Amino acid sequence: MRMRISFVLLVGLGLLVTAWGEEKAKAPATAVAKAAATAPSAEKLIEQLGDRDFQTREAAAKAIEALGPAALPALKKAQGHSDPEVRRRTSAMIPGIERAAAFTPKRINLEIKNKPIKEAIAALTKQTGYKITINNDRGDNQVYSFAFGNTPFWEAFDKVCSTGGLVLQEYSGNDTQLYLWAQDSQVPYVHREGPFRTVAQGFYYSKNINFGALPRNQVVPTSRSESMSFNVSVYVEPRLGILSLGQAKLTEAEDDKGGSLVPQQNNGFQGGGMMHSHYYGGNSRFHQQASINVAPPSKDARNVKIIKGTVPITLLVEKKPEVIVEKITTVKNKKFTGTRPS
């Protein structure tokens, strides 16, 4: 599945935003519970999809879509419904709701009181199914308390890590484990949105002066080139997988003096006019890094005011095993057993 995520970096405020969707306003828990108690069930709404009245069918369809992933079991069961209109409408709904479910973050409901940080990590692992390993357990006897209620995974994960002095290691192995490193440091420019976690890594500046082999008619006997890039890391929850990042595009970039950092044609910088981006960490299933060329800042600039851009990302949402046989005519009514690959 291919989608496009956006990033906004406000260095002065220490904020990194990955905006791939708008956050819905959170209703009070009592109001949500009351509305859930009075709302028709997915099964009743599905029956209304076959009603003779068009408006009733449309209202039922909208109500089912509002239920989101919770309606999927009933929708899939309705594929065997006797009414062809119900089968048609439910079949059309399932793919969109499945996509929405794929991009819904896991929610953490957890209360930990006076426990070592490794026990808090173990509780996150148990609730999510994600393997989280502390590489250098220092045997810290300090205890911590956490309370998470319907909290997105990355938010709860970063809270536990920052409190316990743990940093996510940028591991490039082809597995889904999250490796943590106990160290006295912080990761200040992070934003979490849905199943994504984006981290601003910094800027890299390079300047080269060549005087080894130059044209005979060159007045100044040197050749100079400069380049600067912005490095960013993109994470996704381990239940998904990043297949690739596409060509990043800067839409706005400005330093604290008002100078644009968006590369322009013939700006004297290497790659001027070319929106180069380079990706590495390609062996990781949940983490990729990007390095995007930017134009030089203003002469007296000291900080970046804002960076906005987009980057396409191709995700592995689901894997379905298939049984392949060589002689199809010999397998009628036969059963097969095997192991599912990890």
Order of alpha helices (4+ residues) and beta strands (2+ residues): beta-beta-alpha-alpha-alpha-alpha-alpha-beta-alpha-beta-beta-alpha-beta-beta-beta-beta-beta-beta-beta-beta-beta-beta
